[in-house]
Amino acid sequence: MYKTNSPVLIVVFNRPQQTKEVLDVLRDVAPKRLYVAADAPRPDRTTEAEKCAKTLQIFENIDWPCEIFYKINNANMGSHTTIPAAIDWFFDNEEMGIVLEDDCVPNVSFFRYCDELLEKYRYDKRVMWINGSNVGYPGEIHDSSYYFSIYAISWGWASWRRAWSVYKEKFGKKKPGTISVDIIQQYVGKSLMPRLYWRYIFEYAYAIKNWDYRWQYAMWSSGGLACAPPVNLIRNVGFGVEAFHEGSSRDPRGNIPTVEINESLKPPKNYVPNTRLDRYLNKNFHRINIYKILKVFIASRFPNLRNVVRAIRRKSI
């Protein structure tokens, strides 16, 4: 069984069953350093404290040689604050590594894939992110073992301190002035719908302090690319009733089976994003359409509207 060379950060909350699935794979690859970041329960959820406690208890069962470090919030901060703070903490202590959330279940070859690419692009500023999710892209690779993509997907990934520091220092805390239409067009081209979608999603991301879309803007602003696997290496089990951002268990992006990569990795010949893959992600991952653009536009102008609707629904139950 392959043993990973990379340190691993896992961000957890109130889902012990899903966390155990992730830990079962970590046991197989036996990282030597494991960082565990956990948000505190929300005070208005009566059963959440017990679920959060059970989630953390799972890490008491680590049975391989491993240094384990904890960052546990004293009060609930929400995912938009907890996750980037955890990543800050991780890269303050590690030069490079792998990041998982409690609903992102990797397969074993994900770790070998990340280990190889972390080392290969360690000092190459053109590459800023390593995706673990393929999300069902059916394309075939002939001349290389992975793609370059314009999109960073936060469902199981790896990166470097040198890349994360770009986000942390310039793009993480506050909006860097006006969102650049030129930067967006440079990456997504002149097609109207992707340009509108990303303009409004970046506005929305800074309004609500969303971290992963802000990271996407940081990557594009820095001229960076992401590595993308030819098969799916991460099974997202976070769709359903307890999901915070993804509602339906019938969402086709959830629970996509993983496939092992068995051959040695061969890099693409050129640092050029795969346009077919990125068009596929526009349609099937980001699901860009007119309805979605209208929804994101409204959200970018009225960022608190969603919370108001949720509060009204809770009171009506």
C-alpha positions in Angstrom: 0.0 0.0 0.0 1.3 3.4 -1.0 2.4 5.7 1.9 2.2 9.4 1.4 5.2 11.8 1.8 3.0 14.9 2.2 1.5 16.4 5.4 -2.3 16.5 5.4 -4.8 19.0 6.7 -8.3 17.8 7.3 -11.1 20.4 8.1 -14.0 18.9 10.1 -17.2 19.9 11.8 -20.2 17.9 12.7 -20.2 14.8 10.5 -18.5 11.9 12.2 -19.6 9.3 9.7 -18.1 11.1 6.7 -15.0 12.0 8.7 -14.4 8.4 9.5 -14.6 7.5 5.8 -11.8 10.0 5.1 -9.7 8.8 8.1 -10.0 5.2 6.9 -8.2 6.2 3.7 -5.7 8.2 5.7 -4.9 5.1 7.7 -3.9 3.3 4.5 -1.5 6.1 3.3 -0.3 6.9 6.8 0.8 10.6 6.7 3.5 11.4 9.1 2.0 14.8 10.0 -1.8 15.3 10.3 -3.4 18.7 11.0 -7.0 18.7 12.2 -9.0 21.9 12.2 -12.5 22.0 13.6 -15.2 24.6 13.9 -17.3 24.8 17.1 -21.0 23.9 17.3 -23.6 26.5 16.6 -25.3 27.5 19.7 -28.8 27.3 18.2 -28.4 23.6 17.1 -29.2 21.4 20.1 -27.6 18.2 18.9 -24.6 19.7 17.2 -22.3 19.7 20.2 -22.5 16.0 20.4 -21.9 15.5 16.7 -18.8 17.8 16.9 -17.5 15.9 19.9 -18.0 12.5 18.2 -16.2 13.8 15.1 -13.1 14.8 17.1 -13.1 11.5 19.0 -12.5 9.7 15.8 -8.9 11.0 15.8 -8.2 9.3 19.1 -8.1 6.1 17.0 -5.1 6.9 14.9 -3.0 3.8 15.0 0.0 4.6 12.8 3.1 6.7 13.6 1.9 10.2 13.2 2.3 13.7 14.7 -1.2 15.2 15.0 -1.9 18.9 15.5 -5.2 20.5 16.4 -6.8 23.9 15.7 -10.2 23.9 17.4 -12.4 27.0 17.4 -13.8 28.1 20.8 -16.9 29.6 19.1 -18.6 28.8 15.7 -16.9 30.9 13.0 -18.6 29.4 9.9 -16.9 27.7 7.0 -15.9 31.0 5.2 -13.7 31.9 8.2 -12.7 28.5 9.5 -11.4 26.9 6.3 -9.1 29.7 5.2 -7.8 30.2 8.8 -7.1 26.5 8.9 -5.2 26.7 5.6 -3.2 29.7 6.9 -2.3 27.6 9.9 -1.3 24.6 7.8 1.0 26.6 5.4 2.5 28.6 8.2 3.9 25.2 9.3 4.4 23.4 6.1 5.9 24.3 2.7 3.5 22.2 0.8 0.8 19.7 1.5 -2.7 18.1 0.9 -6.0 19.6 2.1 -9.2 17.6 2.6 -12.6 18.5 4.1 -14.6 16.0 6.0 -16.9 15.2 3.0 -14.1 14.7 0.4 -13.1 11.0 0.4 -10.0 10.3 -1.6 -8.7 7.1 -3.0 -5.1 6.0 -2.4 -3.7 7.1 -5.8 -4.8 10.7 -5.0 -1.9 10.8 -2.5 0.7 9.5 -5.0 -0.6 11.9 -7.6 -0.3 14.8 -5.2 3.1 13.8 -3.9 4.6 13.6 -7.4 3.1 16.9 -8.6 3.9 18.8 -5.4 7.5 17.9 -5.8 7.6 18.5 -9.6 6.1 22.0 -9.5 7.5 22.9 -6.1 9.3 26.0 -7.4 7.2 26.6 -10.6 5.0 29.7 -10.0 3.0 28.9 -13.1 1.3 26.0 -11.3 -0.6 27.1 -8.1 -3.1 24.2 -7.4 -3.5 20.5 -7.8 -7.1 19.3 -8.3 -8.2 15.9 -7.0 -11.7 16.0 -8.5 -12.4 15.2 -12.1 -16.2 15.4 -11.7 -16.9 13.0 -14.6 -15.0 14.5 -17.5 -14.9 11.8 -20.2 -12.0 13.1 -22.2 -9.0 10.9 -23.1 -5.4 11.7 -22.5 -2.8 10.5 -25.1 0.4 12.5 -24.6 0.2 13.2 -20.8 -1.2 11.8 -17.6 -3.0 14.9 -16.4 -4.3 18.2 -17.7 -3.8 21.9 -17.0 -7.0 23.7 -16.1 -8.0 27.3 -15.4 -10.2 26.0 -12.5 -9.2 25.3 -9.0 -11.6 22.8 -7.4 -11.6 22.7 -3.6 -12.9 19.1 -3.3 -9.6 17.5 -2.2 -6.5 19.4 -3.4 -2.9 20.2 -2.8 -0.8 23.3 -3.0 2.3 25.2 -1.8 2.9 27.9 0.8 4.3 30.1 -2.0 0.9 29.9 -3.9 -1.3 30.3 -0.8 0.7 33.3 0.3 -0.5 35.1 -2.8 -4.1 34.7 -1.7 -3.3 35.4 2.0 -1.4 38.6 1.4 -3.3 40.2 -1.5 -6.8 38.6 -2.0 -7.9 37.0 1.2 -9.0 39.8 3.5 -10.6 42.4 1.4 -11.6 43.1 -2.2 -8.7 44.2 -4.3 -10.5 47.2 -5.8 -12.6 46.6 -8.9 -12.9 43.0 -10.2 -10.9 43.0 -13.4 -12.9 42.2 -16.5 -9.7 41.8 -18.5 -8.4 39.1 -16.1 -11.7 37.2 -16.4 -11.7 37.5 -20.2 -8.1 36.3 -20.4 -9.1 33.0 -18.8 -12.7 32.4 -19.9 -12.5 34.1 -23.3 -15.1 36.4 -24.9 -18.1 34.1 -24.4 -20.7 36.3 -22.6 -22.2 33.9 -20.1 -18.9 32.8 -18.5 -17.7 36.4 -18.3 -20.9 37.6 -16.6 -21.0 34.6 -14.3 -17.4 35.0 -13.0 -17.7 38.8 -12.7 -20.8 38.4 -10.4 -19.5 35.4 -8.5 -16.3 37.3 -7.6 -18.3 40.3 -6.4 -20.5 37.9 -4.4 -17.5 36.1 -3.0 -16.0 39.3 -1.5 -19.4 40.4 -0.2 -19.9 37.2 1.9 -16.2 36.4 2.5 -16.3 33.2 0.5 -12.8 31.8 0.4 -12.6 29.4 -2.6 -13.9 31.8 -5.2 -11.6 34.5 -3.9 -8.8 32.0 -4.3 -9.9 31.4 -7.9 -9.6 35.2 -8.5 -6.2 35.2 -6.8 -5.0 32.4 -9.1 -6.1 34.1 -12.2 -4.7 37.4 -11.2 -1.4 35.7 -10.7 -1.4 34.0 -14.1 -1.6 30.5 -12.4 -2.9 27.2 -13.5 -4.2 24.0 -11.8 -3.3 20.4 -12.5 -6.3 18.3 -13.1 -6.5 14.4 -13.0 -7.7 12.4 -16.0 -10.0 10.4 -13.6 -11.9 11.2 -10.5 -9.8 10.8 -7.3 -12.2 12.3 -4.8 -15.7 11.2 -3.9 -17.7 14.1 -2.5 -20.1 12.7 0.1 -21.3 16.1 1.3 -24.5 16.3 -0.7 -27.8 15.9 1.1 -29.7 16.9 4.2 -26.7 17.9 6.4 -24.8 19.7 3.6 -24.0 23.4 4.2 -23.6 24.5 0.6 -24.9 21.7 -1.5 -28.5 20.7 -1.1 -29.7 17.8 -3.1 -28.5 14.2 -2.6 -29.5 13.7 -6.3 -26.9 16.3 -7.5 -24.8 14.4 -10.2 -21.6 16.0 -8.8 -21.9 14.0 -5.6 -20.7 10.5 -4.9 -18.9 10.1 -8.3 -16.9 6.9 -8.0 -13.1 7.2 -7.9 -10.7 5.5 -10.2 -7.0 4.6 -9.3 -4.2 6.0 -11.4 -1.6 3.2 -11.7 0.8 4.5 -14.3 3.7 6.9 -13.8 2.7 10.5 -14.4 3.7 12.2 -17.6 3.3 16.0 -17.8 1.6 17.9 -20.5 4.0 19.2 -23.2 2.9 22.8 -22.7 1.6 25.0 -20.0 -1.8 25.4 -21.7 -5.2 24.8 -20.2 -7.3 22.1 -21.7 -10.2 24.0 -23.2 -12.4 21.0 -23.6 -12.1 20.2 -19.9 -12.7 23.7 -18.9 -15.8 24.0 -21.1 -17.0 20.7 -19.5 -16.5 22.2 -16.0 -18.4 25.4 -17.0 -21.4 23.2 -17.8 -21.2 20.3 -15.4 -19.4 21.7 -12.3 -20.1 25.4 -12.2 -23.3 24.8 -14.2 -23.2 28.2 -15.9 -26.5 29.1 -17.5 -28.8 32.1 -17.7 -30.7 31.2 -14.6 -27.5 30.8 -12.6 -26.1 34.1 -13.9 -29.3 35.9 -12.8 -29.1 34.2 -9.4 -25.5 35.1 -8.9 -26.2 38.7 -10.0 -28.9 39.1 -7.4 -26.8 37.5 -4.8 -23.9 39.9 -5.6 -26.1 42.9 -5.2 -28.0 41.6 -2.1 -25.5 39.3 -0.3 -27.6 39.0 2.9 -30.8 38.0 1.1 -30.1 34.3 1.4 -29.6 34.5 5.1 -32.8 36.4 5.5 -34.7 33.7 3.5 -33.2 31.0 5.6 -34.1 32.7 8.9 -37.7 33.1 7.7 -37.9 29.4 6.8 -36.6 28.4 10.2 -39.2 30.5 12.0 -42.0 29.0 9.9 -41.0 25.4 10.7 
